[in-house]
Amino acid sequence: MTVLSGHVHIVGIGGAGMSGIARVLLARGVHVSGSDAKESRRLTSLLPLGADVYVEHNALRMLQSGKPDVLVISTAIPETNPEVQAAMQFGIPVINRATALAEIVTGSVGISVAGTHGKTTTTSMLTVVLQHAGLDPSFVIGSEMNESGSNAHSGSGKHFVVEADESDGTFLKLPTKAAIVTNVEPDHLNYWGTFAELEQAFIDFVVNASSGDGFSVVCGDDAGAKKVADAATELGARVITYGTNASNDAVVEMLTSESAGSVFAVTYLGQTYGPINLVVPGEHNALNATAAFVTAIELGVSAKVAGEGLARFTGTHRRFEFRGEVAAVRVFDDYAHHPTEIAAVLRAARTVVGSGRVLVAFQAHHFYRTALFSKEFGEALGLADFVVVLEVFAPGETPIPGASGSVMASNVPLSDDAVVFEPSWSAVPATLVAHALAGDIIMTLGAGDIGMMCPQILELLSGRELS
């Protein structure tokens, strides 16, 4: 195994996962340098921590602060990258993100959270619970937690919580004692090829976590995750299922909430715990919280402390993130980029909006995902009252016939005057604001940079208020 010490250079350091690795290495006294294709909040936040970071990949610039001992690259970095080429020329070892992440977790009690969606929120919830329990876990998460403002931390405790990405097989390489699987649906098939291969990877993930005294917590309400749980159990894995269905090991009961959040109870091992209060809304978040709750109990945290920790969780960046309110119109942003995620977020929005309406702008990410789920995207977006669909964000990809924003918009089961296909990014904020009324919610959804239009939406609402 390559030792991540001395001088580590990270290509693509501004990415969610890569910046988290950089933060942990910096906290451990490693000299970290890195490059990224563009300026970003994550890139600049590494500067005061001591990282030597810069924009654009440049071999000469990389070598200015001394020849690195190892190069870490993200999955998006090709062999033709000039810094990778320089590393090969000078005999500098090149490792991928998964290998680097596995190395920094080694020696800790690894807790890996995987699933098609819900990973970031569940990882963050569990981290907050363990922090509240005084365990000071290390963590690497795909987004910044509201509580700390950071996506990574090198803690003094023995636990290391990781958002375990399945998109490139990372989750199979992590040393894991406790695994969470939130759901298993077809996605990232550009890497896995078939859904069957992806399912098998999740089975392997659960089985690997159950070696020794390890265990897995899997959502039994989700058909794909339930199939994985059953297969892993047959192979001898210790699997704890959770969900609203009474057949689960941990059964969730949604309770009436008088706030914008959610309230639920969990029955586990013959005892009912609750009410458990969440600031964040929606049944999907109650399920995510239950995964964190059960995992924490299995790790030795008391149910009382776990419930208190969940009540302290206030969300993460780009997960139903409140961006502001002007003219009695609230604006939220969410990373949802899969039909199931969009449906869950919009159902949660219904619990928040009251008698108002939900207006949405959505931009799909990747042609392959759009082609695979165009109809399902339309159906999910139909849970809103007014929808603006942008063109697909797929830089550098070969277009697929029919995988377009216009086709997706035609699949939204709303009246023609409630659905707009708008290929012009700059026109979207004005379109949303023109249709918004007092009491409504405006939401930007997507995996790309669509949340960047929120300030303009608020500015236009302000202008309308003053006019």
Buried (B, 14 or more C-beta within 10 A) or exposed (E): EBEBEEBBBBBBBBBBBBBBBBBBBBBEEBBBBBBBBEEBEBBEBBEEEEBBBBBEBBBEBBBEEEEBBBBBBBBBBEEEBBBBEBBEEEEBBBBBBBBBBBBBBEEBBBBBBBBBBBBBBBBBBBBBBBBBBEBBBBBBBBBBBBBBEBBBBBBEBEBBBBBBBBBBBBBBBBBBBBBBBBBBBBBBBEBBEEBEEBBBBBBBBBBBBBEEEBBBBBBBBBEBBBBBBBBBBEEEBBBBBBBBEEEBBBBBBBEEBEEBBBBBBBBBEEEEBBBBBBBBBBBBBBBBBBBBBBBBBBBEBEBEBBBBBBBEBBBBBBBBBBBBEBBEBBBBBBBBBBBBBBBBBBBBBBBBBEEBBBBBBBBBBBBBBBBBBBEBBBBBBBBBBBBBBBBBBBEEEEEBEEBBBEBBBBBBEBEEEBBBBBEEBEEBBEBBBEBBEEEBBBBBBBBBEBBEBBEBBBBBBBEBEEE
